[in-house]
Amino acid sequence: MSVEAAVSAQSAACLKAPVGLLAELTHRCPLQCPYCSNPLALEGVAGELSTEAWLDVLAQAAELGVLQLHLSGGEPTVRRDLEDIVAQAAKVGLYSNLITAAVLLTRERLERLAAHGLDHVQISLQDTQAANADRIAHYQNGHARKLEAAGWVRALGLPLTLNAPIHRQNISSLAQFIDLAERLGAQRLEVAHVQYYGWALRNRAALMPTREQVLRSAELVARARARLKGILVIDFVVPDYYARRPKPCMGGWGRGIINITPSGKVLPCHAAETLPGLAFDNVRDRPLRDIWLGSQAFQKYRGTDWMREPCRSCEFREQDWGGCRCQAFAFTGAADLADPACNKSSFHNAFADVARQEAASEAPAFVFRSPRAAAR
Amino acid sequence: MSEGRKVRAIVSAASRPGLPRHVKLRHDAARGSWTILAPERVFTPDAIAVAVLKLCDATRTVEDIAQELSGTYNAPPDRIRADITAMLQELADKGVVQV
């Protein structure tokens, strides 16, 4: 009766119902991190879904089989109705996870959110050194506020995850990130090498670490995991420019995750709007169940029927699902080709060369995330 | 801040395992199965794991749970105790159970 047999990850158990809903409540955010996963074209406050619309979406999501709700953005705490949204999640039985920059949080607000049923808080940190962290976020005194908020999370008895987006301008702080997570009493640390979409793709040359740095970071995480077994869970997201096999992006297109944008568009992944030829349904117009089961955008790359070679006959096609459609399109110009992170892709060597060359060159200045910068 | 550092919890026969507040054992109607919901994690426990977890009330000891389940599963308590201690240790290391 080993746990491996007794407790298996959910993904294999469920083919039809989505497990997670990523709710991008807003694109407004006080930080301007140059690797933000939001699209370059940020949505304004005027287009955001109403409170009632979100409450209805959450009820539909629970009915559809969603188990976990990730409240994200932008910065979700700029929504003054966040308490109502959290309360609805608790009411309909969704496990709620607040993904926050934490600079706008007060202890009182956190107490209210906890009282409304919030299950888990994830706080992003840009570095462990305040000056560099604030430079990367382009926000004064943000780091100090984040640490204070992390303390409140623990004092209120809420579980805490620290999210550390890793790139060439903070990778030397990795050991300090791990130490900080332990000292703050976090349950989880996400060591998340930046994934190159949206703003991060725009800033790739300023962010890309060297291959040697990536390998060292993996070794450091492996040692820390062994040392901190039973104390701190460390999740490690690797950058795929130096990989041989692609990641199973989103666990496979339309297999487990739904992303809803601030204006209600339903996407198979947060970067899907960069792909041509997809029609996205909106929760204002169509029930979530219909969208999940039948929307053109979800059907387009679901399963393996859409695949061309080398994916179609590949033994890994139902493990990595061809990797990432957005990365395939961005690098090869065709969304139905293999992810160039895969060494079977004819673009693989060129893909790795881009990373090597950018990492070896002097880092250009950041283009900080803002509605104005996107227009340039 | 080093005094706040946690140490790894070791499960023994005298441990009183319970689920932390942020971990939820739920029957999932959409899939007709039990699930454990935890931060960024969803686990699907099998029937035996569910039977153990339902008895993890922070009051019963591992020994108590072994005695109860030895009747249910018609197996020697020593064997059950060894099995569930190993299972609960793995769950404790994942943060799903606290002792």
Contacts between the chains, C-beta under 8 A, distances in Angstrom:
chain1	res1	chain2	res2	distance
A	1	B	48	5.6
A	1	B	49	7.9
A	1	B	83	4.5
A	1	B	84	7.6
A	1	B	86	8.0
A	1	B	87	6.2
A	2	B	86	7.2
A	2	B	87	7.4
A	2	B	90	7.8
A	3	B	49	7.5
A	3	B	86	7.6
A	3	B	87	5.2
A	3	B	90	3.9
A	3	B	91	6.4
A	5	B	46	6.9
A	6	B	45	5.9
A	6	B	46	4.7
A	6	B	48	6.2
A	6	B	49	4.0
A	6	B	87	6.3
A	7	B	36	7.2
A	7	B	43	4.6
A	7	B	44	6.9
A	7	B	45	5.1
A	7	B	46	7.4
A	7	B	49	5.8
A	7	B	90	7.9
A	7	B	91	7.2
A	8	B	43	7.3
A	8	B	44	5.7
A	9	B	42	7.4
A	9	B	43	7.0
A	9	B	44	7.6
A	10	B	35	6.9
A	10	B	42	3.9
A	10	B	43	6.9
A	10	B	44	5.5
A	13	B	31	6.7
A	13	B	33	6.6
A	13	B	44	4.8
A	14	B	31	5.6
A	17	B	30	5.0
A	17	B	31	6.4
A	19	B	42	5.8
A	63	B	30	7.9
A	64	B	30	7.1
A	65	B	28	7.4
A	65	B	30	3.2
A	65	B	31	6.5
A	67	B	28	6.8
A	67	B	35	6.3
A	67	B	37	6.0
A	67	B	42	5.5
A	68	B	37	6.7
A	68	B	40	7.8
A	68	B	42	6.5
A	93	B	26	7.1
A	95	B	24	6.5
A	95	B	37	4.2
A	97	B	39	6.7
A	97	B	40	7.0
A	119	B	22	5.6
A	119	B	24	7.6
A	119	B	37	7.7
A	119	B	39	7.6
A	120	B	22	5.9
A	120	B	39	4.3
A	120	B	40	7.8
A	122	B	39	7.7
A	122	B	40	7.9
A	157	B	21	6.5
A	158	B	22	7.0
A	159	B	20	7.3
A	159	B	22	4.2
A	159	B	39	5.3
A	161	B	39	5.7
A	161	B	40	6.8
A	182	B	5	5.8
A	182	B	6	7.7
A	183	B	1	4.3
A	183	B	2	7.0
A	183	B	4	6.4
A	183	B	5	6.8
A	184	B	1	7.9
A	185	B	4	5.7
A	185	B	6	6.8
A	187	B	22	7.9
A	187	B	39	6.2
A	187	B	95	5.4
A	188	B	39	5.7
A	188	B	40	6.7
A	188	B	95	7.7
A	190	B	40	7.9
A	229	B	8	6.2
A	229	B	93	5.6
A	230	B	8	3.4
A	230	B	9	6.2
A	230	B	92	6.2
A	230	B	93	4.2
A	231	B	5	7.7
A	231	B	6	4.9
A	231	B	7	6.9
A	231	B	8	5.6
A	232	B	6	7.8
A	233	B	94	6.9
A	233	B	95	5.9
A	235	B	40	7.2
